[in-house]
Amino acid sequence: MRQLGVFFIIFSAIFLILGVLLIILPSIPRLPGDILIKKKGLVIFIPLGTSILLSLLLTLILNLLFRGK
């Protein structure tokens, strides 16, 4: 049960850091691979490059945190 508590604390800290970053950096820069479609009265933004980068970063961070367990 203690491991679950530690997991929730780490998970909450990650969300806190992400929330502060979203406040400080109001617009996420567009990376190569992000798709932006503009039509009359419609804008579609598909952040493929950003999603891949965030996925790699979170995988690296979580692997470093839970490596020895």
Residue pairs with C-beta under 8 A, 6 or more apart in sequence:
3 69
10 65
14 61
28 47
28 50
30 36
30 47
30 49
30 50
31 47
31 49
31 50
31 53
32 49
33 48
33 49
33 50
33 52
34 45
34 46
34 47
34 48
34 49
34 50
35 44
35 45
35 46
35 47
35 48
36 43
36 44
36 45
36 46
37 43
37 44
37 45
37 46
